[in-house]
Amino acid sequence: LSWRGLMGAALVVGAVTLSSVGAHATSLLEVRVPAMAARSERVVLARVVSVRSDRVDTTREQGVVVKGARVLTTTVLEVVRTLKGAASPTTVTLAELGGTAGEGERRIAQTIHGMPVWRVGEEAVVFLERTDTGRLVVSSLSRGKYTVDRRADGQVIVSRAADDLFVVGRHRKPDRY
């Protein structure tokens, strides 16, 4: 089976599967942690320094001017520890579609199902891969973000946040590493 044939079959399965899933979901193929780590350029333990959403009325995407209101959320992560990849830079800036920006009549909310949600001060293990345009993004949408919760008793809990993704091929047993 060729790569094109495999992708065509995956699209058909995805379309059939989506017909039984709510309209408010993003679908993607399951990627387990070892595979996500292998394809990631960097894996970091990071602290969220800032999150800012801005209304963007015109953007350039791959050399084409795209008109129409959208929201771009910029998140700055301070790298606490590098688990894979280059140790520098010590900050990572992510630009992701979605969020709420503007005021009054110019207020706009854009939901991109499956995008990671960030809170200033939170700590997370983040899998980062490079897009074909050279930007670093979170691997597999929100599946590439694991929140770190440091409890008062010294216990550290690392968990993937609940998301609204429909994962094709989801394994019945959770990843344990």
N, C-alpha and C positions, 0 to 999 in steps of 0.2 A: 504494500500500500504506500503510495507516494505521500509526501508531506502535504500537498494540496488536497489529496483525497482524504487524509486524516483530518485536516482542518475543516473540510466540507462536511464530513461526518459529524464532527464536533459541533458545527453550527446547526446542523439539522437536529441533533440531540438537544442542543441548547434551546432552539426555538420550540420544540415539542415540550420540553421541560418548563420553559417560561410560560407556556399557555396555562399551566396549572399553578403558577406562582403569582402572588400579588404583583400589581404593577409598580409597587414601591420597593423594588429590590434591584440590585446589581448582581449579575451572575459571573462567576469565574471558576476556573478549574482549580481543584484542591492542590495546594503545594504544601508539602510537609516541611517542617523546620530544617532538616538537613539539606533538602533541595533549595529552599529559600536562602539558606546561608551560603550554599555553593554559588548561586547566581548573584548574590549581593556583592557589591564592590566594597561596602563597609557595613559592619555591624557595630553599633555603639550603645553604651549606657549613657543616656543624656538627660539633662534637666531642661525643661521648657523655660526660656527666658522671656519670650514675648510672643503674643499672638495678635495680629492686626488684620482686619478684613476691610477691603477697599472696593468701592464700585469702580468698574472699568467699563467704559463705553466703547472703546476701540482697542483691539489688541492685534498683535502680529503673531500668527501661528505658522511656522515653517515658511516664512516669506510672504504669506497672504494676509491682507488686512481683513480682520473680522469685525464687523460692526454689530452692535447690539449690547445691551446692558448685561453684565455678568459680575460675579463677585469673585475676587481673588483673595485668598487668605494666606498671609505670610507668617510663617512660624519660625522663630529662631531657637535652635537647640544648642546648649552648651555641652560639649562632649566631656563627660566625667571620666570615661574609660573606653578605650578602643578594644573591641573584642575581635575584629577582623579588619584588615585594610590599613591604610595610612593613618598614623597617629595625628597628623595635622591635615587640614585646619582643625582648630579646637572648637569652632562653631560651625553649624550647618544651618543654612537658610532654605526652608522649603516653601515653594509657591504652589498652592493647590487651589483648584476651583472649588467654590462653595463657601457659604457663610452668610452673614447678614451685615449689610453696610448701608451707610447713608442715613438721612433724616427726612422726615416729612414725606413730601411727594417723591423725593429721590431715594427713599428707603427701598431696598431690594433684598430679598432673601432667596438664596439659591441652594438647594439641597442636592448633593451628589451622594447618592446612597453608596455606602461602603468606604467613604473617605475617612481617614482617622480624625478623631476629635481631640484637640489639645487644650490643656489647662495650664496657665502660668504656674510654675513651681512644681508641677508633677515631674516624676522621674520615669523613664521608660527605656526598655531595650528596643532599639529600632534597627530594622534591616533596610539598608539603602541600596538602590540600584540606579544605574544611569540610563536615562532615556536615549532614544536615537537623536534627540536634539541637544544632548549633553547635560541636562539637568539631573540632579539627584532627587529621587522620589522614594517614598516608602514602598517597599516591595509588596506586591499583592494587596494593595490598598490598606485597609485597616488590619488585615491579617498579619502585616509586618510590624505591628506595634504591640509590645507587651508592657503593660503598666506595672511599675514596681511600687509595692506598698510596704513601707518600713513600720512595723508595729512597735508600740511602747515596750513590749517584752523582748525586743531584739529580733523577733521573727521577721523574715523577709518573704513576702508573697509576690510572685511574678505571675501575672495572668493576662490573657488576651481579652480585651474588652468585648462585650456583646456587640454584635453588629447586625446590620440588616442585609447582609450578603446571602445570596443563595449559592452555595458551594457545590459544584458538580463533582461527584466522586468523593464526597466527604467520607472520611474514615469513621467507622463506628467507635473506635477506641481513641481517646484523646492523646495528643503528643505528650510524652513524659521524658524529659532529658535532665 
